[in-house]
Amino acid sequence: MTEINLISDTVTKPTAAMLEAMMSAKVGDDVFKADPSVNELEDKVARMFGMEAALYFPSGTMTNQTAIKLHTAPGNQLICDKYAHVYNYEGGGVSFNSGVSCKLVNGTRGMMRAEQVLEAINPPDFYHSPLSALVCVENTTNKGGGACWDFGELQKIREVCDQNGLAYHLDGARIWNALVARKETPEQYGALFDSISVCLSKGLGCPVGSVLVGDKELIHNALRVRKILGGGMRQAGYLAAAGIYALDHHIERLAKDHQKASELGAILESLIYISKVEPIETNIIIFEINTSLISQEDFISYLEKHQIHLIGMGQGKLRMVTHLDYSEDMHQRVLEVLKSCPIPQV
């Protein structure tokens, strides 16, 4: 029985064509900025977003942490939603790396409104509170179930940042999903944010890598921070070639992942043992079990017996993520297994 891994869209393996592109890559020493494939990838991403420069990193956490360090000083505070990845899933790096605290906003599914951001800004002349310096948003929202921000709201937050002297960073780990779902363009986002982190190993199927995009000065300074954080890689062009291939071939196909996620959500909503399914816009499905009918443990065990794997997010929530390696045959099998789940006598 073929294993079906729906834990994350990071579990994918390179396709045969991507591997061929990787193995034929021209490489050099990227620590000396002498890797032609890395340079090509950075130029490509910067041009896509209409921004001046870009820098290749091993991970999205490192790109986010670098941007935060560059936009803040120790003792400052950043503003983000309570679901934000930079707060919940980056190992406390905001405080460890930058000496910065987080002002958490109680948004909806990981998305806050401009007026909430304004309310969260500390008075700059009140020296008892941290100086607000940065606003971070995440699109799509991981903990919010792949939700996409309204672009008009992002523009309103930009206005709040401009009026209050705050920098504006986008954690765009799954920005490609948002672009496809909302039919938006990278240039729209490049014109709005001071810095953007984009991931190549979520959704696009690359084995490794994220890219930080910004103006020339920010990226020049990011090179030093990347070095300090240990992110300098040598012949990284073999990995960068995967990113180039993915950007050329794997963006539009994300719509297939979104469609499969929608179909999974529809089945889950029809089942008596599922109590709630979060709205589905992209490739993430978050749902809750009706524990009066079946325990979460029994449900997970049932799926694992059928070689189907998902992840718990805490607070009774489970998550599935569709991706490049989740085939149509696998999809039909999961739908049938979900519909056939036996409900124990209670």
C-alpha contacts under 8 A as a table, 3 or more apart, distances in Angstrom:
res1	aa1	res2	aa2	distance
1	M	306	H	7.79
1	M	307	Q	7.13
2	T	307	Q	6.97
3	E	307	Q	4.85
3	E	308	I	6.26
3	E	309	H	7.99
4	I	307	Q	6.00
4	I	308	I	4.77
4	I	309	H	6.25
4	I	326	Y	7.24
4	I	330	M	6.73
5	N	8	S	7.59
5	N	11	V	7.34
5	N	308	I	6.07
5	N	309	H	4.97
5	N	310	L	6.75
5	N	326	Y	7.77
6	L	9	D	7.39
6	L	308	I	7.27
6	L	309	H	5.63
6	L	310	L	5.05
6	L	311	I	7.79
6	L	320	M	5.08
6	L	321	V	5.09
6	L	322	T	6.17
6	L	323	H	7.94
6	L	326	Y	7.85
7	I	11	V	7.55
7	I	309	H	6.15
7	I	310	L	4.37
7	I	311	I	5.21
7	I	319	R	7.13
7	I	320	M	5.85
7	I	321	V	6.10
8	S	11	V	6.02
8	S	310	L	7.95
8	S	320	M	6.99
8	S	321	V	5.06
8	S	322	T	7.32
8	S	323	H	7.75
9	D	12	T	6.45
9	D	201	S	7.76
9	D	202	K	5.24
9	D	203	G	5.52
9	D	205	G	7.72
9	D	321	V	5.93
9	D	322	T	6.33
9	D	323	H	5.05
9	D	324	L	7.58
10	T	201	S	5.76
10	T	202	K	5.06
10	T	203	G	7.21
10	T	205	G	7.30
10	T	207	P	7.95
12	T	205	G	5.62
12	T	206	C	7.58
12	T	207	P	7.42
12	T	323	H	7.29
12	T	324	L	6.55
12	T	325	D	5.69
13	K	205	G	6.63
13	K	206	C	7.35
13	K	207	P	6.59
13	K	325	D	7.33
14	P	17	A	7.97
14	P	18	M	5.67
14	P	19	L	5.99
14	P	205	G	6.16
14	P	206	C	6.10
14	P	207	P	6.49
14	P	242	A	7.85
15	T	18	M	5.05
15	T	19	L	6.15
15	T	205	G	7.96
16	A	19	L	5.13
16	A	20	E	6.24
17	A	20	E	5.04
17	A	21	A	6.32
18	M	21	A	5.06
18	M	22	M	6.20
18	M	241	A	7.94
18	M	242	A	5.65
18	M	245	Y	6.18
18	M	246	A	7.50
19	L	22	M	4.94
19	L	23	M	6.11
19	L	242	A	7.30
20	E	23	M	5.21
20	E	24	S	6.25
21	A	24	S	5.33
21	A	25	A	6.19
21	A	241	A	6.08
21	A	242	A	6.61
21	A	245	Y	6.95
22	M	25	A	5.28
22	M	237	G	7.78
22	M	238	Y	4.79
22	M	239	L	6.52
22	M	240	A	7.82
22	M	241	A	5.15
22	M	242	A	5.68
23	M	238	Y	6.58
25	A	37	S	6.61
25	A	237	G	6.36
25	A	238	Y	5.68
25	A	241	A	6.07
26	K	35	D	7.42
26	K	36	P	6.25
26	K	37	S	5.96
26	K	237	G	6.66
26	K	238	Y	7.70
27	V	34	A	7.91
27	V	35	D	4.87
27	V	36	P	5.89
27	V	37	S	6.10
27	V	38	V	7.94
27	V	235	Q	5.56
27	V	236	A	7.13
27	V	237	G	4.97
27	V	238	Y	6.90
28	G	34	A	5.17
28	G	35	D	3.84
28	G	36	P	6.62
28	G	234	R	7.12
28	G	235	Q	5.28
28	G	236	A	7.81
28	G	237	G	7.20
29	D	32	F	5.64
29	D	33	K	6.48
29	D	34	A	5.10
29	D	35	D	5.25
29	D	233	M	7.71
29	D	234	R	4.58
29	D	235	Q	5.15
29	D	236	A	7.57
30	D	33	K	4.30
30	D	34	A	5.12
30	D	35	D	4.79
30	D	38	V	7.07
30	D	232	G	7.40
30	D	233	M	6.20
30	D	234	R	5.01
30	D	235	Q	6.18
30	D	236	A	6.50
30	D	237	G	7.86
31	V	34	A	7.36
31	V	232	G	5.63
31	V	233	M	6.13
31	V	234	R	5.78
32	F	35	D	7.95
33	K	39	N	7.33
34	A	39	N	7.76
35	D	38	V	5.46
35	D	39	N	6.23
35	D	235	Q	6.63
35	D	236	A	7.24
35	D	237	G	6.04
36	P	39	N	5.04
36	P	40	E	6.04
36	P	237	G	7.04
37	S	40	E	4.99
37	S	41	L	6.20
37	S	237	G	4.68
37	S	238	Y	7.57
37	S	240	A	5.99
37	S	241	A	6.04
38	V	41	L	5.09
38	V	42	E	6.18
38	V	56	Y	7.03
38	V	236	A	6.68
38	V	237	G	5.07
38	V	240	A	5.25
38	V	241	A	7.48
39	N	42	E	5.17
39	N	43	D	6.13
40	E	43	D	5.17
40	E	44	K	6.02
40	E	244	I	7.98
41	L	44	K	5.02
41	L	45	V	6.22
41	L	56	Y	7.90
41	L	240	A	6.19
41	L	241	A	7.43
41	L	243	G	6.94
41	L	244	I	5.77
42	E	45	V	5.34
42	E	46	A	6.14
42	E	53	A	7.13
42	E	54	A	4.98
42	E	55	L	5.79
42	E	56	Y	6.43
42	E	211	V	7.32
43	D	46	A	5.20
43	D	47	R	6.12
43	D	53	A	6.84
43	D	54	A	6.73
44	K	47	R	5.24
44	K	48	M	6.17
44	K	244	I	7.87
45	V	48	M	5.02
45	V	49	F	6.44
45	V	54	A	6.81
45	V	211	V	7.67
45	V	213	V	7.55
46	A	49	F	5.43
46	A	50	G	6.01
46	A	51	M	5.07
46	A	52	E	6.05
46	A	53	A	5.22
46	A	54	A	5.43
46	A	213	V	6.14
46	A	214	G	7.80
47	R	50	G	4.84
47	R	51	M	6.24
47	R	52	E	7.55
48	M	51	M	7.80
48	M	186	P	5.99
48	M	187	E	6.50
49	F	186	P	4.65
49	F	187	E	4.38
49	F	188	Q	7.51
49	F	189	Y	6.80
49	F	190	G	4.67
49	F	191	A	7.76
49	F	213	V	7.99
50	G	186	P	7.64
50	G	187	E	5.31
50	G	190	G	5.71
50	G	191	A	7.18
51	M	54	A	8.00
51	M	190	G	5.88
51	M	191	A	7.64
51	M	213	V	6.77
51	M	214	G	5.84
51	M	215	D	6.24
52	E	213	V	7.75
52	E	214	G	6.18
52	E	215	D	4.77
52	E	216	K	5.64
53	A	213	V	5.92
53	A	214	G	5.72
53	A	215	D	5.66
53	A	216	K	5.38
53	A	219	I	6.29
54	A	211	V	6.49
54	A	212	L	5.44
54	A	213	V	4.30
54	A	214	G	6.32
54	A	219	I	6.18
55	L	211	V	5.52
55	L	212	L	5.28
55	L	213	V	6.64
55	L	219	I	6.45
55	L	222	A	7.61
55	L	223	L	7.35
56	Y	209	G	7.00
56	Y	210	S	6.05
56	Y	211	V	4.56
56	Y	212	L	6.60
57	F	60	G	7.40
57	F	62	M	6.84
57	F	63	T	6.43
57	F	209	G	5.74
57	F	210	S	5.24
57	F	211	V	5.75
57	F	212	L	7.45
57	F	226	R	7.54
57	F	231	G	6.30
57	F	232	G	7.73
58	P	62	M	7.18
58	P	208	V	6.29
58	P	209	G	4.63
58	P	210	S	6.19
58	P	231	G	6.28
59	S	62	M	5.35
59	S	63	T	6.57
59	S	199	C	7.55
59	S	208	V	7.04
59	S	209	G	5.18
59	S	210	S	5.22
60	G	63	T	5.01
60	G	64	N	6.14
60	G	173	A	6.67
60	G	197	S	6.68
60	G	198	V	7.07
60	G	199	C	5.91
60	G	209	G	7.22
60	G	210	S	5.19
60	G	211	V	7.53
61	T	64	N	5.21
61	T	65	Q	6.03
61	T	86	V	7.62
61	T	90	E	6.09
62	M	65	Q	5.04
62	M	66	T	5.96
62	M	226	R	7.63
62	M	229	L	7.73
62	M	231	G	7.74
63	T	66	T	5.14
63	T	67	A	6.23
63	T	197	S	5.89
63	T	210	S	6.94
63	T	211	V	6.79
63	T	212	L	5.64
64	N	67	A	5.18
64	N	68	I	6.20
64	N	86	V	7.11
64	N	171	D	6.56
64	N	197	S	6.30
64	N	212	L	7.96
65	Q	68	I	5.11
65	Q	69	K	6.20
65	Q	86	V	7.85
65	Q	93	G	6.67
65	Q	94	V	6.70
65	Q	97	N	7.30
66	T	69	K	5.16
66	T	70	L	6.25
66	T	222	A	6.38
66	T	225	V	6.17
66	T	226	R	6.85
67	A	70	L	5.13
67	A	71	H	6.17
67	A	169	H	7.33
67	A	195	S	6.89
67	A	212	L	7.85
67	A	222	A	7.44
68	I	71	H	5.25
68	I	72	T	6.11
68	I	94	V	7.24
68	I	98	S	7.20
68	I	134	L	7.75
68	I	169	H	7.97
69	K	72	T	5.48
69	K	73	A	7.05
69	K	97	N	7.16
69	K	98	S	5.23
70	L	73	A	7.89
70	L	218	L	7.27
70	L	221	N	7.46
70	L	222	A	7.25
71	H	133	A	7.18
71	H	134	L	6.62
71	H	167	A	6.36
72	T	76	N	6.18
72	T	77	Q	7.83
72	T	98	S	7.43
72	T	100	V	7.49
72	T	133	A	6.00
72	T	134	L	6.93
73	A	76	N	5.65
73	A	98	S	6.90
73	A	99	G	7.38
73	A	100	V	7.26
74	P	98	S	5.80
74	P	99	G	4.43
74	P	100	V	5.54
75	G	99	G	5.86
75	G	100	V	5.38
75	G	101	S	7.24
75	G	130	P	6.11
75	G	131	L	7.25
76	N	99	G	7.54
76	N	100	V	5.19
76	N	101	S	6.66
76	N	130	P	5.30
76	N	131	L	4.86
76	N	132	S	5.88
76	N	133	A	6.14
77	Q	100	V	5.36
77	Q	101	S	4.75
77	Q	102	C	5.49
77	Q	103	K	6.63
77	Q	130	P	5.68
77	Q	131	L	5.84
77	Q	132	S	4.77
77	Q	133	A	5.95
77	Q	134	L	7.02
78	L	100	V	7.08
78	L	101	S	6.38
78	L	102	C	5.00
78	L	103	K	6.09
78	L	132	S	5.96
78	L	133	A	5.87
78	L	134	L	4.66
78	L	135	V	5.63
78	L	136	C	7.08
79	I	102	C	5.80
79	I	103	K	4.81
79	I	104	L	6.19
79	I	105	V	7.27
79	I	117	V	7.10
79	I	120	A	6.99
79	I	121	I	7.69
79	I	132	S	7.40
79	I	134	L	6.23
79	I	135	V	4.75
79	I	136	C	6.25
80	C	84	A	6.23
80	C	87	Y	7.93
80	C	102	C	6.92
80	C	103	K	6.41
80	C	104	L	5.42
80	C	105	V	6.02
80	C	112	M	7.95
80	C	135	V	6.07
80	C	136	C	5.23
80	C	137	V	6.23
81	D	84	A	5.26
81	D	104	L	5.34
81	D	105	V	4.55
81	D	106	N	6.16
81	D	107	G	5.92
81	D	110	G	5.62
81	D	111	M	6.31
81	D	112	M	6.09
81	D	137	V	7.30
82	K	87	Y	7.44
82	K	104	L	4.90
82	K	105	V	5.51
82	K	106	N	5.90
82	K	107	G	7.19
82	K	110	G	6.79
83	Y	87	Y	7.46
83	Y	88	N	6.78
83	Y	109	R	7.37
83	Y	110	G	4.92
83	Y	141	T	7.82
83	Y	143	K	5.83
83	Y	144	G	6.97
84	A	87	Y	5.46
84	A	88	N	6.19
84	A	110	G	6.35
84	A	137	V	7.17
84	A	138	E	6.46
84	A	141	T	7.42
84	A	142	N	7.99
84	A	143	K	7.53
85	H	88	N	5.11
85	H	89	Y	5.10
85	H	90	E	6.68
85	H	138	E	7.25
85	H	142	N	7.29
85	H	143	K	7.81
86	V	89	Y	6.14
86	V	90	E	5.51
86	V	93	G	7.86
86	V	94	V	7.18
87	Y	90	E	6.51
87	Y	92	G	6.82
87	Y	94	V	7.32
87	Y	102	C	7.25
88	N	91	G	7.46
88	N	92	G	7.73
89	Y	92	G	7.74
90	E	93	G	5.73
90	E	94	V	7.86
92	G	95	S	5.87
92	G	96	F	6.16
93	G	96	F	4.72
93	G	97	N	5.25
93	G	98	S	7.37
94	V	97	N	5.79
94	V	98	S	5.62
94	V	99	G	6.64
94	V	100	V	5.64
94	V	101	S	6.78
94	V	102	C	7.84
95	S	98	S	5.48
95	S	99	G	4.32
95	S	100	V	4.80
95	S	101	S	6.00
96	F	99	G	5.92
101	S	130	P	8.00
103	K	120	A	6.86
105	V	112	M	6.69
105	V	116	Q	6.91
105	V	117	V	7.44
105	V	120	A	7.29
106	N	112	M	7.00
107	G	110	G	5.79
107	G	111	M	5.08
107	G	112	M	4.19
107	G	113	R	7.04
108	T	111	M	5.16
108	T	112	M	6.37
108	T	144	G	7.85
109	R	141	T	7.23
109	R	143	K	7.22
109	R	144	G	4.06
109	R	145	G	7.20
109	R	147	A	6.89
110	G	138	E	7.63
110	G	141	T	5.70
110	G	142	N	7.95
110	G	143	K	6.79
110	G	144	G	5.08
110	G	147	A	7.81
111	M	137	V	7.60
111	M	138	E	7.92
111	M	141	T	7.55
111	M	149	W	6.65
112	M	116	Q	6.40
112	M	117	V	7.15
113	R	116	Q	5.23
113	R	117	V	6.49
113	R	153	E	6.56
113	R	157	I	7.41
114	A	117	V	5.07
114	A	118	L	6.28
114	A	153	E	6.57
114	A	154	L	7.71
114	A	156	K	5.73
114	A	157	I	4.72
114	A	160	V	6.89
115	E	118	L	4.98
115	E	119	E	6.21
116	Q	119	E	5.06
116	Q	120	A	6.23
117	V	120	A	5.08
117	V	121	I	6.62
117	V	135	V	7.98
117	V	157	I	7.13
117	V	160	V	7.55
118	L	121	I	5.54
118	L	160	V	6.41
121	I	132	S	5.79
122	N	126	F	7.55
122	N	129	S	6.68
122	N	130	P	6.99
122	N	131	L	6.37
122	N	132	S	5.85
123	P	126	F	5.40
123	P	129	S	7.94
123	P	131	L	7.68
124	P	127	Y	7.25
124	P	131	L	5.99
124	P	132	S	7.37
126	F	129	S	6.24
127	Y	130	P	7.10
127	Y	131	L	7.67
132	S	166	L	7.19
133	A	165	G	7.40
133	A	166	L	4.95
133	A	167	A	6.30
134	L	166	L	5.07
134	L	167	A	4.63
134	L	168	Y	5.83
134	L	169	H	7.38
135	V	161	C	7.50
135	V	166	L	6.84
135	V	167	A	6.27
135	V	168	Y	5.00
135	V	169	H	6.26
136	C	168	Y	6.15
136	C	169	H	4.88
136	C	170	L	5.87
136	C	171	D	7.00
137	V	169	H	6.55
137	V	170	L	5.17
137	V	171	D	6.01
138	E	141	T	5.44
138	E	142	N	7.97
138	E	170	L	5.85
138	E	171	D	4.58
138	E	172	G	5.92
138	E	173	A	7.54
139	N	146	G	7.92
139	N	147	A	7.39
139	N	148	C	5.95
139	N	149	W	6.36
139	N	170	L	7.28
139	N	171	D	6.47
139	N	172	G	5.28
139	N	173	A	7.08
139	N	174	R	6.24
139	N	175	I	5.53
139	N	178	A	6.77
140	T	146	G	5.05
140	T	147	A	5.29
140	T	148	C	4.94
140	T	149	W	7.01
140	T	172	G	7.00
140	T	173	A	7.40
140	T	174	R	5.40
140	T	175	I	5.97
140	T	177	N	7.12
140	T	178	A	5.92
141	T	144	G	4.94
141	T	145	G	6.28
141	T	146	G	5.00
141	T	147	A	5.31
141	T	148	C	6.86
141	T	174	R	7.99
142	N	145	G	5.52
142	N	146	G	5.38
142	N	147	A	7.66
142	N	284	I	7.75
143	K	146	G	7.44
144	G	147	A	5.84
145	G	278	E	6.76
145	G	279	P	7.48
145	G	280	I	6.91
145	G	284	I	5.28
145	G	285	I	5.97
145	G	286	I	5.67
146	G	280	I	7.00
146	G	281	E	6.39
146	G	282	T	5.53
146	G	283	N	6.43
146	G	284	I	5.10
146	G	285	I	7.65
147	A	279	P	7.90
147	A	280	I	7.16
147	A	281	E	5.92
147	A	282	T	7.02
148	C	178	A	5.65
148	C	182	R	7.73
148	C	281	E	7.06
148	C	282	T	7.97
149	W	153	E	7.37
149	W	154	L	7.23
150	D	153	E	5.41
150	D	154	L	6.63
151	F	154	L	5.00
151	F	155	Q	6.31
152	G	155	Q	5.04
152	G	156	K	6.38
153	E	156	K	4.98
153	E	157	I	6.30
154	L	157	I	5.10
154	L	158	R	6.30
155	Q	158	R	4.98
155	Q	159	E	6.49
155	Q	192	L	7.02
156	K	159	E	5.10
156	K	160	V	6.49
157	I	160	V	4.96
157	I	161	C	6.22
158	R	161	C	5.01
158	R	162	D	6.17
158	R	168	Y	7.06
158	R	192	L	6.84
158	R	193	F	7.64
159	E	162	D	5.08
159	E	163	Q	6.10
160	V	163	Q	5.18
160	V	164	N	6.21
161	C	164	N	5.25
161	C	165	G	5.76
161	C	166	L	4.58
161	C	167	A	6.42
161	C	168	Y	6.83
162	D	165	G	5.32
162	D	166	L	6.37
162	D	167	A	7.97
163	Q	166	L	7.97
167	A	194	D	6.44
168	Y	193	F	5.47
168	Y	194	D	5.40
168	Y	195	S	6.89
169	H	193	F	5.88
169	H	194	D	5.93
169	H	195	S	4.97
169	H	196	I	5.86
170	L	193	F	6.64
170	L	195	S	6.37
170	L	196	I	4.73
170	L	197	S	6.26
171	D	196	I	6.17
171	D	197	S	5.16
171	D	198	V	7.01
172	G	175	I	4.50
172	G	176	W	7.88
172	G	196	I	6.36
172	G	197	S	5.20
172	G	198	V	4.79
172	G	199	C	6.91
173	A	197	S	6.56
173	A	198	V	5.01
173	A	199	C	4.62
173	A	200	L	7.97
173	A	202	K	7.00
174	R	177	N	5.48
174	R	178	A	6.81
174	R	198	V	7.16
174	R	199	C	6.66
174	R	202	K	6.55
174	R	203	G	7.08
175	I	178	A	5.01
175	I	179	L	6.13
175	I	198	V	6.75
176	W	179	L	5.09
176	W	180	V	6.31
176	W	203	G	7.69
176	W	251	I	6.58
176	W	254	L	7.97
177	N	180	V	5.29
177	N	181	A	6.03
177	N	203	G	7.42
177	N	251	I	7.95
177	N	254	L	6.39
177	N	255	A	7.93
177	N	282	T	6.24
177	N	283	N	7.62
178	A	181	A	5.08
178	A	182	R	5.83
178	A	183	K	7.85
178	A	184	E	7.64
178	A	282	T	7.25
179	L	182	R	5.42
179	L	183	K	5.37
179	L	184	E	4.70
179	L	185	T	6.04
179	L	186	P	7.32
180	V	183	K	5.08
180	V	184	E	6.85
180	V	251	I	7.54
180	V	252	E	6.67
180	V	254	L	6.98
180	V	255	A	6.63
181	A	184	E	7.98
181	A	255	A	7.08
181	A	258	H	7.87
181	A	281	E	7.01
181	A	282	T	6.54
184	E	188	Q	7.20
185	T	188	Q	5.51
185	T	189	Y	7.21
186	P	189	Y	5.35
186	P	190	G	6.20
187	E	190	G	4.88
187	E	191	A	6.15
188	Q	191	A	5.46
188	Q	192	L	6.66
189	Y	192	L	5.09
189	Y	193	F	6.30
190	G	193	F	5.84
190	G	194	D	7.90
190	G	195	S	7.99
190	G	196	I	7.57
193	F	196	I	6.66
194	D	214	G	6.03
194	D	215	D	7.58
195	S	212	L	6.99
195	S	213	V	5.57
195	S	214	G	4.68
195	S	215	D	7.82
196	I	212	L	5.73
196	I	213	V	5.14
196	I	214	G	6.68
197	S	210	S	6.92
197	S	211	V	5.75
197	S	212	L	4.57
197	S	213	V	6.39
198	V	210	S	5.55
198	V	211	V	5.33
198	V	212	L	6.53
199	C	202	K	6.03
199	C	209	G	6.42
199	C	210	S	4.25
199	C	211	V	6.49
200	L	203	G	7.26
200	L	204	L	5.59
200	L	205	G	6.95
200	L	206	C	5.60
200	L	208	V	6.97
200	L	209	G	5.59
200	L	210	S	5.48
200	L	211	V	7.85
200	L	243	G	6.05
200	L	246	A	7.61
201	S	204	L	5.89
201	S	205	G	5.34
201	S	206	C	4.38
201	S	207	P	5.66
201	S	208	V	5.49
201	S	209	G	6.11
201	S	210	S	7.39
202	K	205	G	6.32
202	K	206	C	7.43
203	G	254	L	6.99
203	G	323	H	5.94
203	G	324	L	6.84
204	L	246	A	5.65
204	L	247	L	7.43
204	L	250	H	5.50
204	L	251	I	6.53
204	L	254	L	7.92
204	L	324	L	7.42
205	G	246	A	6.96
205	G	250	H	7.65
205	G	323	H	7.94
205	G	324	L	6.33
206	C	209	G	7.32
206	C	239	L	7.87
206	C	242	A	5.76
206	C	243	G	6.17
206	C	246	A	6.93
207	P	239	L	7.36
207	P	242	A	7.67
208	V	239	L	6.57
209	G	239	L	7.38
209	G	240	A	7.61
209	G	243	G	7.68
212	L	219	I	7.67
213	V	219	I	7.15
214	G	218	L	6.06
214	G	219	I	6.16
215	D	218	L	5.46
215	D	219	I	6.32
216	K	219	I	5.27
216	K	220	H	5.99
217	E	220	H	5.08
217	E	221	N	6.27
218	L	221	N	5.20
218	L	222	A	6.00
219	I	222	A	4.68
219	I	223	L	6.33
220	H	223	L	5.48
220	H	224	R	7.41
221	N	224	R	5.53
221	N	225	V	6.72
222	A	225	V	5.02
222	A	226	R	5.96
223	L	226	R	5.16
223	L	227	K	6.33
224	R	227	K	5.10
224	R	228	I	6.33
225	V	228	I	4.98
225	V	229	L	6.16
226	R	229	L	5.14
226	R	230	G	6.24
226	R	231	G	5.00
226	R	232	G	6.42
227	K	230	G	5.09
227	K	231	G	5.58
227	K	232	G	5.47
228	I	231	G	7.54
233	M	236	A	5.75
235	Q	238	Y	6.83
236	A	239	L	5.43
236	A	240	A	6.23
237	G	240	A	4.64
237	G	241	A	5.82
238	Y	241	A	5.41
238	Y	242	A	7.01
239	L	242	A	5.33
239	L	243	G	6.85
240	A	243	G	5.00
240	A	244	I	6.37
241	A	244	I	5.04
241	A	245	Y	6.19
242	A	245	Y	5.14
242	A	246	A	6.09
243	G	246	A	5.02
243	G	247	L	6.14
244	I	247	L	5.30
244	I	248	D	6.37
245	Y	248	D	5.20
245	Y	249	H	6.10
245	Y	250	H	7.79
246	A	249	H	5.15
246	A	250	H	4.85
246	A	251	I	7.09
247	L	250	H	6.00
247	L	251	I	6.17
248	D	251	I	7.33
249	H	252	E	7.47
249	H	253	R	7.91
250	H	253	R	5.56
250	H	254	L	7.00
251	I	254	L	5.69
252	E	255	A	6.26
253	R	256	K	5.58
253	R	257	D	7.37
254	L	257	D	5.14
254	L	258	H	6.41
254	L	323	H	7.83
254	L	324	L	7.98
255	A	258	H	4.97
255	A	259	Q	6.20
255	A	282	T	7.96
256	K	259	Q	5.09
256	K	260	K	6.30
257	D	260	K	5.21
257	D	261	A	6.19
257	D	282	T	7.39
257	D	283	N	5.57
257	D	322	T	5.40
257	D	323	H	5.66
257	D	324	L	7.29
258	H	261	A	5.08
258	H	262	S	6.19
258	H	281	E	6.95
258	H	282	T	4.60
258	H	283	N	4.71
258	H	322	T	7.48
259	Q	262	S	5.07
259	Q	263	E	6.31
259	Q	282	T	7.96
259	Q	283	N	7.97
260	K	263	E	5.09
260	K	264	L	6.21
260	K	283	N	7.72
260	K	322	T	6.95
260	K	331	H	7.19
261	A	264	L	5.07
261	A	265	G	6.14
261	A	280	I	7.18
261	A	282	T	7.01
261	A	283	N	5.32
261	A	284	I	6.56
261	A	285	I	6.40
261	A	321	V	7.40
261	A	322	T	6.16
262	S	265	G	5.04
262	S	266	A	6.22
262	S	280	I	6.17
262	S	281	E	7.54
262	S	282	T	7.88
262	S	283	N	7.96
263	E	266	A	5.05
263	E	267	I	6.37
264	L	267	I	5.25
264	L	268	L	6.20
264	L	285	I	7.76
264	L	335	L	6.69
265	G	268	L	5.06
265	G	269	E	6.11
265	G	277	V	6.73
265	G	280	I	7.09
265	G	285	I	6.58
266	A	269	E	5.22
266	A	270	S	6.48
267	I	270	S	5.22
267	I	271	L	6.66
267	I	335	L	6.99
267	I	338	L	7.68
267	I	339	K	7.44
268	L	271	L	5.36
268	L	274	I	6.26
268	L	277	V	7.09
268	L	338	L	7.50
269	E	274	I	6.65
269	E	275	S	7.89
269	E	276	K	7.07
269	E	277	V	6.28
270	S	274	I	7.97
271	L	274	I	5.63
271	L	339	K	7.19
272	I	275	S	7.28
272	I	290	N	7.69
273	Y	289	I	6.05
273	Y	290	N	5.01
273	Y	291	T	7.66
273	Y	293	L	6.00
273	Y	294	I	6.69
273	Y	343	I	7.50
274	I	277	V	7.59
274	I	287	F	7.31
274	I	288	E	5.98
274	I	289	I	4.61
274	I	290	N	5.17
275	S	287	F	7.66
275	S	288	E	5.61
275	S	289	I	5.40
275	S	290	N	4.73
276	K	287	F	5.47
276	K	288	E	5.17
276	K	289	I	7.24
277	V	285	I	7.41
277	V	286	I	6.07
277	V	287	F	4.27
277	V	288	E	6.57
278	E	285	I	6.93
278	E	286	I	5.57
278	E	287	F	6.01
280	I	283	N	7.52
280	I	284	I	6.84
280	I	285	I	6.29
281	E	284	I	7.85
283	N	321	V	5.61
283	N	322	T	5.28
283	N	323	H	7.29
284	I	319	R	7.03
284	I	320	M	5.98
284	I	321	V	4.61
284	I	322	T	6.70
285	I	319	R	5.54
285	I	320	M	5.12
285	I	321	V	6.24
286	I	317	K	6.48
286	I	318	L	5.59
286	I	319	R	4.52
286	I	320	M	6.62
287	F	317	K	5.65
287	F	318	L	5.41
287	F	319	R	6.53
288	E	316	G	6.02
288	E	317	K	4.95
288	E	318	L	6.13
289	I	294	I	7.29
289	I	295	S	7.28
289	I	296	Q	6.25
289	I	316	G	7.28
289	I	317	K	7.67
290	N	293	L	5.75
290	N	294	I	6.46
290	N	295	S	7.63
291	T	294	I	4.95
291	T	295	S	4.91
291	T	296	Q	6.78
292	S	295	S	7.46
292	S	346	V	7.60
293	L	343	I	6.40
293	L	344	P	6.96
293	L	345	Q	7.76
293	L	346	V	6.66
294	I	298	D	6.56
294	I	299	F	6.72
294	I	343	I	6.13
294	I	344	P	6.44
295	S	298	D	5.23
295	S	299	F	6.29
296	Q	299	F	5.13
296	Q	300	I	6.17
296	Q	316	G	7.64
297	E	300	I	5.23
297	E	301	S	6.06
298	D	301	S	5.00
298	D	302	Y	6.06
299	F	302	Y	5.07
299	F	303	L	6.42
299	F	341	C	7.94
300	I	303	L	5.20
300	I	304	E	6.16
300	I	309	H	7.83
300	I	310	L	7.76
301	S	304	E	5.03
301	S	305	K	6.23
302	Y	305	K	5.29
302	Y	306	H	6.85
302	Y	341	C	7.39
303	L	306	H	5.18
303	L	307	Q	6.43
303	L	308	I	5.07
303	L	309	H	6.72
303	L	337	V	7.52
304	E	307	Q	4.66
304	E	308	I	5.05
304	E	309	H	5.92
305	K	308	I	7.41
306	H	337	V	7.64
308	I	334	V	7.42
310	L	318	L	7.28
310	L	319	R	6.10
310	L	320	M	5.45
310	L	321	V	8.00
311	I	318	L	5.85
311	I	319	R	5.37
311	I	320	M	6.85
312	G	316	G	7.54
312	G	317	K	6.03
312	G	318	L	4.47
312	G	319	R	6.15
313	M	316	G	7.32
313	M	317	K	5.37
313	M	318	L	5.71
313	M	319	R	6.77
314	G	317	K	5.65
314	G	318	L	7.63
322	T	326	Y	6.23
323	H	326	Y	5.43
324	L	327	S	7.49
326	Y	330	M	6.18
326	Y	331	H	6.81
327	S	330	M	5.14
327	S	331	H	6.14
328	E	331	H	4.85
328	E	332	Q	6.26
329	D	332	Q	5.31
329	D	333	R	6.36
330	M	333	R	5.09
330	M	334	V	6.24
331	H	334	V	5.21
331	H	335	L	6.29
332	Q	335	L	5.13
332	Q	336	E	6.29
333	R	336	E	5.17
333	R	337	V	6.14
334	V	337	V	5.05
334	V	338	L	6.08
335	L	338	L	5.26
335	L	339	K	6.31
336	E	339	K	5.15
336	E	340	S	6.17
337	V	340	S	5.10
337	V	341	C	6.28
338	L	341	C	5.49
